[in-house]
Amino acid sequence: MTSLFQAALGSDFERLHPMMQRRFSVGLDAGRACVGRGVMTSIRRGPWWTVPFLQFGRLRNILIPDTGSNVPFVIENYPYLDPFGRETVTFVREYTLGDKHRRFDATMVLDEGRIVDYLGTHQHLAVDLDLRVDERGGIVLTSGAQRFYEGPIAFRFPMLFSGRAHLREYYDDADECFRIDLEVHNDRFGFLFGYRGTFQAEWVDAADAPARLKPHRHEART
C-alpha cells in the first residue's frame, strides 16, 4: 500500500526531494509518523475586519486570530484507520504564543484519487486539495471546493465566506530544515491569514494516532 500522497501524486511523487518523499510517505503500511518541531518566523493576518472571521474559526481549531514572530510550533502527522475504514493522516499544528496555545486541526483521506482535507475538531469542513511538485522538489498545495457537514445538513460552502489556502513546503539542503509558507485569501476580501517558518522532523513508529490528535467526530461524507 502506498501513502495517501504517493497515491494522489502518482509518478510525480518521485520528483519530490528525498526528504520530502520521506515526510510524505507517512502511512499505516509504513507504520511511521512524522513529528516536526520548529519556529514560525511570522504569523500574519489581514485587516482588523478579518478578526471576527478568524475568531470564529478558532472555536473549532480551523484558524487562529493571533499574530507573532518566532513562534514555537509542532506539527504532528500520524496515520490511523478512521471509524469508516479509511486510512487517515493527522495534520495537527500547535502554536505557543506566550501563555496561549493555539491549534489548527486537519485530517486527510484519499477519495477517488484526490486528497480531501477535513478541517477542525468535528470535521465540519471537507476541502478538496490540488497537489503538485515544484522545481525545488517541494510540494505545492492549493485548496479548492469546500463542503460543510453537520448532522443531516450538507451544502457546498460559499467561498465568499471562506478562504483559499496556498501552501508551499520544501526541504532546504543548505540549512538542513523544512520550510513552510502558507497564505489564505478570500476571493473578495483578499488576504486573511498566513505564516512562514522552518522545522526539523523526526520519524517515530506508529500503528495508530494518539486520541488527542483525532477529531471529536468523524464525517463519512467527502
MDAnalysis code that builds the backbone (N, CA, C; Angstrom):
import MDAnalysis as mda
import numpy as np

u = mda.Universe.empty(666, n_residues=222, atom_resindex=np.repeat(np.arange(222), 3), trajectory=True)
u.add_TopologyAttr("name", ["N", "CA", "C"] * 222)
u.add_TopologyAttr("resid", np.arange(1, 223))
u.add_TopologyAttr("resname", ["MET", "THR", "SER", "LEU", "PHE", "GLN", "ALA", "ALA", "LEU", "GLY", "SER", "ASP", "PHE", "GLU", "ARG", "LEU", "HIS", "PRO", "MET", "MET", "GLN", "ARG", "ARG", "PHE", "SER", "VAL", "GLY", "LEU", "ASP", "ALA", "GLY", "ARG", "ALA", "CYS", "VAL", "GLY", "ARG", "GLY", "VAL", "MET", "THR", "SER", "ILE", "ARG", "ARG", "GLY", "PRO", "TRP", "TRP", "THR", "VAL", "PRO", "PHE", "LEU", "GLN", "PHE", "GLY", "ARG", "LEU", "ARG", "ASN", "ILE", "LEU", "ILE", "PRO", "ASP", "THR", "GLY", "SER", "ASN", "VAL", "PRO", "PHE", "VAL", "ILE", "GLU", "ASN", "TYR", "PRO", "TYR", "LEU", "ASP", "PRO", "PHE", "GLY", "ARG", "GLU", "THR", "VAL", "THR", "PHE", "VAL", "ARG", "GLU", "TYR", "THR", "LEU", "GLY", "ASP", "LYS", "HIS", "ARG", "ARG", "PHE", "ASP", "ALA", "THR", "MET", "VAL", "LEU", "ASP", "GLU", "GLY", "ARG", "ILE", "VAL", "ASP", "TYR", "LEU", "GLY", "THR", "HIS", "GLN", "HIS", "LEU", "ALA", "VAL", "ASP", "LEU", "ASP", "LEU", "ARG", "VAL", "ASP", "GLU", "ARG", "GLY", "GLY", "ILE", "VAL", "LEU", "THR", "SER", "GLY", "ALA", "GLN", "ARG", "PHE", "TYR", "GLU", "GLY", "PRO", "ILE", "ALA", "PHE", "ARG", "PHE", "PRO", "MET", "LEU", "PHE", "SER", "GLY", "ARG", "ALA", "HIS", "LEU", "ARG", "GLU", "TYR", "TYR", "ASP", "ASP", "ALA", "ASP", "GLU", "CYS", "PHE", "ARG", "ILE", "ASP", "LEU", "GLU", "VAL", "HIS", "ASN", "ASP", "ARG", "PHE", "GLY", "PHE", "LEU", "PHE", "GLY", "TYR", "ARG", "GLY", "THR", "PHE", "GLN", "ALA", "GLU", "TRP", "VAL", "ASP", "ALA", "ALA", "ASP", "ALA", "PRO", "ALA", "ARG", "LEU", "LYS", "PRO", "HIS", "ARG", "HIS", "GLU", "ALA", "ARG", "THR"])
u.atoms.positions = np.array([
    [0.845, -1.189, 0.000],
    [0.000, 0.000, 0.000],
    [0.885, 1.246, 0.000],
    [0.557, 2.213, -0.839],
    [1.300, 3.470, -0.874],
    [0.637, 4.463, 0.085],
    [1.365, 5.539, 0.383],
    [0.792, 6.562, 1.248],
    [-0.264, 7.352, 0.481],
    [-1.042, 8.150, 1.218],
    [-2.061, 8.980, 0.580],
    [-1.452, 9.895, -0.474],
    [-0.301, 10.474, -0.149],
    [0.315, 11.442, -1.046],
    [0.974, 10.761, -2.245],
    [1.510, 9.579, -2.044],
    [2.038, 8.825, -3.183],
    [0.920, 8.496, -4.159],
    [-0.231, 8.087, -3.626],
    [-1.361, 7.743, -4.484],
    [-1.895, 8.969, -5.214],
    [-1.960, 10.122, -4.521],
    [-2.513, 11.328, -5.126],
    [-1.577, 11.922, -6.177],
    [-0.262, 11.868, -5.922],
    [0.707, 12.464, -6.846],
    [1.112, 11.525, -7.969],
    [0.946, 10.229, -7.778],
    [1.345, 9.272, -8.806],
    [2.842, 9.321, -9.055],
    [3.239, 9.284, -10.322],
    [4.658, 9.256, -10.672],
    [5.380, 10.536, -10.254],
    [4.642, 11.643, -10.083],
    [5.279, 12.895, -9.661],
    [5.873, 12.795, -8.263],
    [5.423, 11.830, -7.469],
    [5.961, 11.676, -6.122],
    [7.476, 11.491, -6.165],
    [7.985, 10.822, -7.210],
    [9.421, 10.578, -7.324],
    [10.208, 11.857, -7.604],
    [9.513, 12.925, -7.995],
    [10.178, 14.200, -8.244],
    [10.396, 14.997, -6.965],
    [9.754, 14.580, -5.871],
    [9.964, 15.264, -4.604],
    [11.391, 15.052, -4.107],
    [11.907, 16.017, -3.381],
    [13.195, 15.869, -2.709],
    [13.127, 14.628, -1.822],
    [14.223, 13.861, -1.694],
    [14.187, 12.636, -0.874],
    [13.653, 12.852, 0.542],
    [13.978, 13.996, 1.162],
    [13.457, 14.252, 2.497],
    [11.953, 14.528, 2.469],
    [11.482, 15.133, 1.394],
    [10.045, 15.340, 1.241],
    [9.339, 14.020, 0.987],
    [9.974, 13.146, 0.197],
    [9.401, 11.820, -0.006],
    [9.267, 11.080, 1.322],
    [10.299, 11.178, 2.134],
    [10.246, 10.503, 3.434],
    [9.125, 11.072, 4.295],
    [9.017, 12.391, 4.299],
    [7.989, 13.035, 5.135],
    [6.577, 12.673, 4.693],
    [6.352, 12.629, 3.389],
    [5.007, 12.382, 2.888],
    [4.754, 10.908, 2.569],
    [5.633, 10.036, 3.065],
    [5.383, 8.594, 2.992],
    [4.720, 8.074, 4.254],
    [4.399, 8.975, 5.182],
    [3.721, 8.578, 6.421],
    [2.434, 7.827, 6.077],
    [2.253, 6.671, 6.697],
    [1.050, 5.892, 6.434],
    [1.022, 4.627, 7.261],
    [-0.107, 3.944, 7.224],
    [-0.269, 2.720, 8.008],
    [0.641, 1.614, 7.519],
    [0.829, 1.542, 6.204],
    [1.677, 0.481, 5.662],
    [3.119, 0.642, 6.140],
    [3.588, 1.877, 6.210],
    [4.944, 2.131, 6.682],
    [5.044, 2.039, 8.199],
    [3.893, 2.174, 8.890],
    [3.898, 2.134, 10.344],
    [4.708, 3.246, 10.962],
    [4.605, 4.422, 10.366],
    [5.500, 5.508, 10.737],
    [4.740, 6.835, 10.802],
    [5.103, 7.665, 11.779],
    [4.562, 9.015, 11.903],
    [5.701, 10.007, 11.799],
    [5.362, 11.259, 11.510],
    [6.350, 12.325, 11.402],
    [5.946, 13.459, 12.336],
    [6.886, 13.880, 13.168],
    [6.646, 14.986, 14.101],
    [7.668, 16.078, 13.797],
    [7.160, 17.265, 13.468],
    [8.029, 18.396, 13.170],
    [7.993, 19.423, 14.288],
    [9.152, 19.947, 14.642],
    [9.242, 21.000, 15.666],
    [10.091, 22.136, 15.121],
    [9.563, 23.344, 15.250],
    [10.304, 24.468, 14.714],
    [9.750, 25.792, 15.168],
    [9.945, 26.806, 14.323],
    [9.566, 28.176, 14.665],
    [8.866, 28.801, 13.451],
    [7.730, 29.421, 13.718],
    [7.109, 30.267, 12.708],
    [7.765, 31.638, 12.789],
    [8.539, 31.987, 11.793],
    [9.209, 33.287, 11.828],
    [8.203, 34.424, 11.782],
    [7.042, 34.172, 11.165],
    [5.978, 35.173, 11.185],
    [4.622, 34.509, 11.056],
    [3.666, 35.010, 11.843],
    [2.249, 34.651, 11.705],
    [1.512, 35.963, 11.487],
    [0.784, 36.059, 10.380],
    [0.174, 37.316, 9.971],
    [-1.321, 37.124, 9.778],
    [-2.039, 38.212, 9.831],
    [-3.453, 38.201, 9.472],
    [-3.779, 39.455, 8.687],
    [-4.983, 39.464, 8.107],
    [-5.417, 40.600, 7.320],
    [-5.852, 41.776, 8.178],
    [-6.564, 42.744, 7.588],
    [-7.008, 43.928, 8.328],
    [-7.910, 43.575, 9.508],
    [-8.227, 44.592, 10.308],
    [-8.976, 44.388, 11.555],
    [-10.290, 43.649, 11.343],
    [-10.919, 43.862, 10.185],
    [-12.229, 43.257, 9.982],
    [-12.153, 41.754, 9.712],
    [-10.937, 41.220, 9.575],
    [-10.817, 39.763, 9.444],
    [-10.825, 39.068, 10.799],
    [-10.648, 39.821, 11.892],
    [-10.532, 39.195, 13.216],
    [-11.776, 38.395, 13.603],
    [-13.020, 38.930, 13.436],
    [-14.183, 38.103, 13.782],
    [-14.237, 36.789, 13.010],
    [-13.855, 36.837, 11.739],
    [-13.820, 35.626, 10.917],
    [-12.822, 34.616, 11.492],
    [-11.643, 35.110, 11.864],
    [-10.611, 34.230, 12.404],
    [-10.983, 33.729, 13.795],
    [-11.634, 34.576, 14.599],
    [-12.067, 34.146, 15.926],
    [-13.104, 33.036, 15.817],
    [-13.981, 33.142, 14.836],
    [-14.990, 32.092, 14.625],
    [-14.306, 30.777, 14.265],
    [-13.294, 30.855, 13.378],
    [-12.562, 29.643, 13.023],
    [-11.812, 29.046, 14.194],
    [-11.365, 29.887, 15.122],
    [-10.620, 29.408, 16.293],
    [-11.455, 28.478, 17.167],
    [-12.770, 28.677, 17.184],
    [-13.631, 27.888, 18.066],
    [-13.555, 26.400, 17.758],
    [-13.254, 26.054, 16.515],
    [-13.155, 24.644, 16.125],
    [-11.769, 24.314, 15.577],
    [-10.775, 25.080, 15.976],
    [-9.379, 24.834, 15.576],
    [-9.198, 24.815, 14.062],
    [-9.833, 25.786, 13.398],
    [-9.696, 25.880, 11.946],
    [-8.764, 27.031, 11.549],
    [-8.849, 28.155, 12.253],
    [-7.980, 29.295, 12.011],
    [-7.557, 29.875, 13.356],
    [-6.534, 30.720, 13.347],
    [-6.148, 31.397, 14.582],
    [-6.103, 32.904, 14.329],
    [-6.528, 33.715, 15.322],
    [-6.600, 35.158, 15.131],
    [-5.331, 35.897, 15.522],
    [-4.350, 35.192, 16.064],
    [-3.170, 35.845, 16.627],
    [-2.124, 36.149, 15.554],
    [-1.234, 37.057, 15.899],
    [-0.055, 37.331, 15.083],
    [1.174, 37.215, 15.973],
    [2.336, 37.067, 15.357],
    [3.548, 36.977, 16.147],
    [4.741, 36.654, 15.280],
    [5.899, 36.686, 15.898],
    [7.135, 36.323, 15.216],
    [7.923, 35.378, 16.108],
    [8.685, 34.495, 15.454],
    [9.483, 33.494, 16.164],
    [8.629, 32.702, 17.153],
    [7.520, 32.182, 16.639],
    [6.546, 31.445, 17.450],
    [6.863, 29.942, 17.390],
    [7.149, 29.299, 18.515],
    [7.395, 27.857, 18.502],
    [6.133, 27.097, 18.065],
    [6.340, 26.038, 17.287],
    [5.189, 25.236, 16.870],
    [5.604, 23.783, 16.699],
    [4.583, 22.926, 16.721],
    [4.749, 21.495, 16.485],
    [3.709, 21.080, 15.455],
    [4.106, 20.247, 14.488],
    [3.152, 19.647, 13.556],
    [3.282, 18.140, 13.662],
    [2.132, 17.467, 13.841],
    [2.130, 16.024, 14.068],
    [1.321, 15.322, 12.979],
    [2.000, 14.459, 12.252],
    [1.392, 13.684, 11.160],
    [1.390, 12.210, 11.551],
    [0.241, 11.730, 12.012],
    [0.085, 10.336, 12.431],
    [-0.969, 9.662, 11.558],
    [-0.702, 8.432, 11.123],
    [-1.719, 7.694, 10.375],
    [-2.623, 6.906, 11.321],
    [-3.871, 6.726, 10.918],
    [-4.780, 5.852, 11.665],
    [-5.933, 5.439, 10.763],
    [-6.652, 4.432, 11.182],
    [-7.839, 3.963, 10.468],
    [-9.054, 4.589, 11.135],
    [-9.828, 5.358, 10.369],
    [-10.973, 6.028, 10.994],
    [-12.145, 5.050, 11.136],
    [-13.240, 5.453, 11.799],
    [-14.353, 4.525, 12.037],
    [-15.013, 3.988, 10.773],
    [-14.736, 4.625, 9.616],
    [-15.326, 4.177, 8.357],
    [-14.346, 3.334, 7.537],
    [-13.220, 2.965, 8.153],
    [-12.253, 2.103, 7.495],
    [-11.329, 2.812, 6.536],
    [-11.256, 4.140, 6.617],
    [-10.403, 4.905, 5.713],
    [-9.067, 5.207, 6.380],
    [-7.979, 5.022, 5.633],
    [-6.701, 5.469, 6.157],
    [-6.708, 6.992, 6.220],
    [-6.295, 7.508, 7.352],
    [-6.358, 8.936, 7.636],
    [-5.012, 9.381, 8.187],
    [-4.607, 10.598, 7.855],
    [-3.364, 11.158, 8.399],
    [-3.681, 12.491, 9.064],
    [-3.222, 12.661, 10.302],
    [-3.433, 13.917, 11.007],
    [-2.438, 14.969, 10.525],
    [-2.907, 16.200, 10.443],
    [-2.054, 17.369, 10.217],
    [-2.432, 18.387, 11.287],
    [-1.988, 18.116, 12.496],
    [-2.334, 18.956, 13.635],
    [-1.147, 19.850, 13.963],
    [-1.378, 21.168, 13.941],
    [-0.336, 22.133, 14.267],
    [-0.711, 22.818, 15.575],
    [0.249, 22.955, 16.465],
    [0.022, 23.663, 17.720],
    [1.076, 24.752, 17.869],
    [0.606, 25.958, 18.203],
    [1.467, 27.124, 18.332],
    [1.495, 27.592, 19.787],
    [2.638, 28.068, 20.229],
    [2.769, 28.619, 21.576],
    [3.052, 30.106, 21.459],
    [2.052, 30.914, 21.824],
    [2.182, 32.369, 21.769],
    [2.101, 32.891, 23.206],
    [3.251, 33.027, 23.845],
    [3.274, 33.430, 25.245],
    [2.617, 32.366, 26.107],
    [1.538, 32.741, 26.791],
    [0.823, 31.773, 27.626],
    [-0.363, 31.153, 26.909],
    [-0.501, 31.432, 25.607],
    [-1.612, 30.882, 24.826],
    [-1.134, 29.730, 23.945],
    [-1.991, 28.715, 23.834],
    [-1.725, 27.590, 22.942],
    [-2.856, 27.526, 21.917],
    [-2.510, 27.607, 20.667],
    [-3.494, 27.555, 19.592],
    [-3.275, 26.302, 18.762],
    [-4.361, 25.737, 18.234],
    [-4.264, 24.554, 17.389],
    [-4.986, 24.771, 16.070],
    [-4.415, 24.174, 15.039],
    [-5.069, 24.069, 13.742],
    [-5.183, 22.576, 13.463],
    [-6.414, 22.066, 13.430],
    [-6.651, 20.632, 13.267],
    [-7.063, 20.310, 11.836],
    [-6.427, 19.295, 11.270],
    [-6.802, 18.812, 9.947],
    [-6.519, 17.319, 9.877],
    [-7.382, 16.600, 9.188],
    [-7.186, 15.170, 8.934],
    [-7.456, 14.917, 7.464],
    [-6.606, 14.119, 6.838],
    [-6.689, 13.927, 5.399],
    [-6.980, 12.481, 5.046],
    [-7.818, 12.301, 4.028],
    [-8.135, 10.979, 3.492],
    [-7.994, 11.032, 1.976],
    [-7.923, 9.854, 1.363],
    [-7.879, 9.743, -0.096],
    [-9.253, 9.333, -0.585],
    [-9.778, 10.078, -1.555],
    [-11.099, 9.775, -2.105],
    [-11.038, 9.887, -3.617],
    [-11.180, 8.752, -4.292],
    [-11.164, 8.709, -5.753],
    [-9.944, 9.422, -6.332],
    [-8.792, 9.162, -5.728],
    [-7.541, 9.671, -6.251],
    [-7.168, 11.073, -5.822],
    [-8.035, 11.736, -5.061],
    [-7.722, 13.083, -4.598],
    [-7.671, 13.099, -3.073],
    [-6.924, 14.061, -2.531],
    [-6.868, 14.244, -1.096],
    [-8.016, 15.141, -0.662],
    [-8.754, 14.686, 0.334],
    [-9.791, 15.505, 0.965],
    [-9.305, 15.834, 2.368],
    [-9.327, 17.110, 2.689],
    [-8.829, 17.616, 3.960],
    [-10.022, 18.011, 4.822],
    [-10.220, 17.286, 5.917],
    [-11.257, 17.660, 6.878],
    [-10.661, 18.642, 7.876],
    [-11.322, 19.782, 8.058],
    [-10.805, 20.812, 8.939],
    [-11.582, 20.865, 10.245],
    [-10.857, 21.135, 11.320],
    [-11.488, 21.386, 12.599],
    [-11.677, 20.165, 13.473],
    [-12.161, 20.430, 14.666],
    [-12.304, 19.383, 15.677],
    [-13.433, 18.408, 15.374],
    [-14.385, 18.830, 14.515],
    [-15.549, 17.988, 14.225],
    [-15.690, 17.669, 12.732],
    [-14.641, 17.902, 11.973],
    [-14.645, 17.631, 10.532],
    [-15.847, 18.282, 9.826],
    [-16.158, 19.511, 10.244],
    [-17.287, 20.215, 9.637],
    [-17.025, 20.583, 8.186],
    [-15.783, 20.908, 7.863],
    [-15.446, 21.329, 6.501],
    [-14.621, 20.261, 5.807],
    [-15.053, 19.852, 4.624],
    [-14.284, 18.946, 3.772],
    [-13.797, 19.750, 2.575],
    [-12.485, 19.754, 2.364],
    [-11.877, 20.611, 1.352],
    [-11.086, 19.763, 0.365],
    [-11.336, 19.945, -0.922],
    [-10.541, 19.277, -1.952],
    [-9.185, 19.949, -2.067],
    [-8.123, 19.148, -2.186],
    [-6.780, 19.684, -2.307],
    [-6.188, 19.354, -3.669],
    [-5.581, 20.341, -4.272],
    [-4.824, 20.145, -5.513],
    [-3.345, 20.131, -5.150],
    [-2.617, 19.107, -5.593],
    [-1.207, 18.954, -5.248],
    [-0.352, 18.965, -6.499],
    [0.825, 19.594, -6.386],
    [1.810, 19.480, -7.452],
    [3.200, 19.582, -6.853],
    [4.194, 19.174, -7.628],
    [5.591, 19.224, -7.208],
    [6.258, 20.383, -7.928],
    [6.998, 21.225, -7.173],
    [7.640, 22.375, -7.803],
    [9.070, 22.041, -8.230],
    [9.762, 23.064, -8.751],
    [11.092, 22.848, -9.320],
    [12.145, 22.537, -8.261],
    [11.857, 22.809, -6.987],
    [12.798, 22.506, -5.900],
    [12.567, 21.134, -5.300],
    [11.606, 20.408, -5.826],
    [11.250, 19.134, -5.227],
    [10.370, 19.306, -4.012],
    [9.752, 20.483, -3.902],
    [8.809, 20.752, -2.818],
    [7.392, 20.454, -3.253],
    [6.482, 20.558, -2.316],
    [5.080, 20.297, -2.615],
    [4.311, 21.604, -2.538],
    [3.407, 21.797, -3.487],
    [2.538, 22.961, -3.525],
    [1.107, 22.470, -3.383],
    [0.421, 22.994, -2.398],
    [-0.945, 22.556, -2.077],
    [-1.876, 23.749, -2.210],
    [-2.948, 23.582, -2.973],
    [-3.953, 24.630, -3.132],
    [-5.319, 24.052, -2.809],
    [-6.061, 24.746, -1.955],
    [-7.388, 24.249, -1.586],
    [-8.401, 24.648, -2.645],
    [-9.405, 23.775, -2.796],
    [-10.447, 24.012, -3.783],
    [-11.819, 24.046, -3.157],
    [-12.755, 23.288, -3.736],
    [-14.141, 23.293, -3.281],
    [-14.232, 22.862, -1.816],
    [-15.158, 23.490, -1.097],
    [-15.360, 23.199, 0.315],
    [-16.821, 22.831, 0.562],
    [-17.010, 21.831, 1.426],
    [-18.365, 21.393, 1.759],
    [-18.535, 21.374, 3.273],
    [-19.698, 21.826, 3.739],
    [-19.991, 21.876, 5.162],
    [-20.933, 20.735, 5.527],
    [-20.593, 20.012, 6.607],
    [-21.412, 18.895, 7.067],
    [-21.676, 19.035, 8.562],
    [-22.933, 18.902, 8.954],
    [-23.317, 18.869, 10.359],
    [-24.636, 18.120, 10.466],
    [-24.574, 16.891, 11.014],
    [-25.780, 16.080, 11.089],
    [-26.373, 15.884, 9.701],
    [-27.684, 16.135, 9.535],
    [-28.305, 15.969, 8.214],
    [-28.018, 17.114, 7.262],
    [-27.400, 18.177, 7.769],
    [-27.140, 19.358, 6.947],
    [-25.877, 19.138, 6.117],
    [-25.978, 19.426, 4.838],
    [-24.819, 19.319, 3.949],
    [-24.993, 20.314, 2.810],
    [-23.980, 21.153, 2.597],
    [-24.057, 22.088, 1.486],
    [-22.653, 22.507, 1.078],
    [-22.550, 22.945, -0.157],
    [-21.281, 23.487, -0.664],
    [-21.061, 24.840, 0.003],
    [-19.948, 24.984, 0.690],
    [-19.703, 26.197, 1.465],
    [-19.342, 27.335, 0.513],
    [-20.064, 28.454, 0.573],
    [-19.778, 29.566, -0.351],
    [-18.414, 30.176, -0.080],
    [-17.629, 30.340, -1.123],
    [-16.277, 30.857, -0.960],
    [-16.258, 32.319, -0.534],
    [-17.399, 33.025, -0.660],
    [-17.480, 34.395, -0.174],
    [-17.217, 34.454, 1.324],
    [-17.565, 33.380, 2.025],
    [-17.419, 33.349, 3.478],
    [-16.259, 32.466, 3.929],
    [-15.401, 32.115, 3.009],
    [-14.290, 31.244, 3.367],
    [-13.018, 31.725, 2.673],
    [-11.970, 30.928, 2.790],
    [-10.709, 31.309, 2.177],
    [-10.087, 30.167, 1.403],
    [-9.249, 30.522, 0.442],
    [-8.493, 29.542, -0.317],
    [-7.060, 29.538, 0.204],
    [-6.582, 28.361, 0.531],
    [-5.228, 28.227, 1.076],
    [-4.250, 27.879, -0.038],
    [-3.074, 28.491, 0.042],
    [-1.987, 28.179, -0.877],
    [-0.754, 27.915, -0.013],
    [-0.274, 26.680, -0.016],
    [0.833, 26.279, 0.851],
    [1.984, 25.739, 0.026],
    [3.190, 26.129, 0.394],
    [4.416, 25.579, -0.190],
    [5.269, 25.007, 0.932],
    [5.777, 23.815, 0.704],
    [6.701, 23.216, 1.663],
    [7.837, 22.565, 0.883],
    [9.065, 22.788, 1.337],
    [10.203, 22.176, 0.668],
    [11.329, 21.972, 1.675],
    [12.323, 21.172, 1.266],
    [13.472, 20.920, 2.128],
    [14.634, 21.780, 1.673],
    [15.229, 22.507, 2.636],
    [16.356, 23.393, 2.377],
    [17.645, 22.633, 2.693],
    [18.375, 22.232, 1.662],
    [19.611, 21.466, 1.867],
    [20.670, 22.275, 2.600],
    [20.744, 23.582, 2.299],
    [21.787, 24.409, 2.904],
    [21.616, 24.508, 4.416],
    [20.389, 24.706, 4.862],
    [20.125, 24.859, 6.294],
    [19.637, 23.564, 6.947],
    [19.470, 22.519, 6.136],
    [19.049, 21.207, 6.631],
    [17.775, 21.306, 7.468],
    [16.749, 21.891, 6.861],
    [15.467, 22.023, 7.543],
    [14.353, 22.067, 6.502],
    [13.143, 21.831, 6.972],
    [11.959, 22.002, 6.137],
    [11.494, 23.450, 6.248],
    [11.042, 24.007, 5.129],
    [10.490, 25.358, 5.111],
    [9.038, 25.295, 4.651],
    [8.210, 26.106, 5.299],
    [6.778, 26.085, 5.000],
    [6.262, 27.509, 4.901],
    [5.362, 27.735, 3.958],
    [4.818, 29.078, 3.725],
    [3.353, 28.914, 3.324],
    [2.457, 29.517, 4.102],
    [1.016, 29.401, 3.858],
    [0.390, 30.781, 3.775],
    [-0.519, 30.955, 2.816],
    [-1.360, 32.144, 2.771],
    [-2.794, 31.717, 2.484],
    [-3.738, 32.353, 3.183],
    [-5.163, 32.112, 2.970],
    [-5.791, 33.417, 2.503],
    [-6.458, 33.365, 1.346],
    [-7.090, 34.550, 0.774],
    [-8.582, 34.299, 0.571],
    [-9.364, 35.346, 0.751],
    [-10.772, 35.324, 0.390],
    [-10.912, 35.911, -1.010],
    [-11.784, 35.320, -1.821],
    [-11.915, 35.741, -3.214],
    [-12.265, 37.222, -3.345],
    [-13.011, 37.754, -2.391],
    [-13.437, 39.155, -2.484],
    [-12.631, 40.073, -1.582],
    [-12.306, 39.610, -0.375],
    [-11.730, 40.498, 0.637],
    [-10.209, 40.393, 0.750],
    [-9.617, 39.489, 0.001],
    [-8.159, 39.424, -0.023],
    [-7.545, 38.602, 1.091],
    [-6.360, 39.009, 1.516],
    [-5.554, 38.233, 2.465],
    [-6.239, 38.133, 3.823],
    [-6.328, 36.886, 4.346],
    [-6.927, 36.648, 5.654],
    [-5.895, 36.252, 6.699],
    [-5.000, 35.336, 6.316],
    [-4.128, 34.724, 7.319],
    [-2.947, 34.085, 6.610],
    [-1.809, 34.038, 7.307],
    [-0.652, 33.367, 6.728],
    [0.436, 33.147, 7.755],
    [1.333, 32.250, 7.415],
    [2.502, 32.042, 8.267],
    [3.666, 31.555, 7.421],
    [4.860, 31.715, 7.988],
    [6.081, 31.253, 7.328],
    [7.022, 30.759, 8.421],
    [7.640, 29.569, 8.208],
    [8.513, 29.051, 9.252],
    [9.403, 27.924, 8.776],
    [10.161, 27.402, 9.715],
    [11.066, 26.281, 9.464],
    [10.896, 25.256, 10.570],
    [11.222, 24.007, 10.254],
    [11.148, 22.972, 11.282],
    [12.060, 21.807, 10.944],
    [12.398, 21.063, 11.982],
    [13.108, 19.799, 11.864],
    [12.101, 18.679, 12.108],
    [12.329, 17.536, 11.475],
    [11.381, 16.427, 11.603],
    [12.057, 15.201, 12.203],
    [11.266, 14.450, 12.941],
    [11.698, 13.137, 13.407],
    [10.601, 12.139, 13.076],
    [11.007, 10.902, 12.856],
    [10.061, 9.858, 12.499],
    [9.974, 8.854, 13.640],
    [8.737, 8.482, 13.963],
    [8.511, 7.558, 15.077],
    [7.618, 6.426, 14.599],
    [7.793, 5.255, 15.200],
    [6.921, 4.131, 14.893],
    [5.512, 4.437, 15.385],
    [4.517, 4.132, 14.567],
    [3.137, 4.436, 14.943],
    [2.177, 3.534, 14.195],
    [1.381, 2.775, 14.949],
    [0.333, 1.961, 14.354],
    [-1.020, 2.653, 14.475],
    [-1.061, 3.750, 15.248],
    [-2.301, 4.489, 15.468],
    [-1.935, 5.901, 15.919],
    [-2.863, 6.824, 15.735],
    [-2.642, 8.199, 16.194],
    [-3.106, 8.342, 17.633],
    [-2.426, 9.139, 18.437],
    [-2.907, 9.405, 19.790],
    [-4.310, 10.007, 19.757],
    [-5.123, 9.677, 20.752],
    [-6.504, 10.162, 20.793],
    [-6.572, 11.684, 20.771],
    [-5.580, 12.357, 21.363],
    [-5.612, 13.820, 21.436],
    [-5.505, 14.480, 20.064],
    [-5.047, 13.732, 19.056],
    [-4.902, 14.294, 17.713],
    [-6.095, 14.003, 16.820],
    [-6.977, 13.107, 17.249],
    [-8.112, 12.724, 16.411],
    [-9.273, 13.693, 16.620],
    [-10.102, 13.885, 15.588],
    [-11.267, 14.765, 15.750],
    [-12.277, 14.171, 16.722],
    [-13.093, 15.044, 17.302],
    [-14.141, 14.591, 18.220],
    [-15.232, 13.826, 17.484],
    [-15.400, 14.124, 16.206],
    [-16.417, 13.475, 15.383],
    [-15.838, 13.232, 14.005],
    [-16.123, 12.058, 13.420],
    [-15.681, 11.748, 12.061],
    [-16.859, 11.859, 11.109],
    [-16.573, 12.370, 9.931],
    [-17.592, 12.580, 8.907],
    [-17.373, 11.594, 7.770],
    [-18.432, 10.857, 7.409],
    [-18.325, 9.854, 6.346],
    [-18.347, 10.493, 4.962],
    [-19.048, 11.618, 4.842],
    [-19.212, 12.241, 3.526],
    [-17.940, 13.007, 3.143],
    [-17.562, 12.881, 1.879],
    [-16.429, 13.632, 1.369],
    [-16.891, 14.724, 0.412],
])
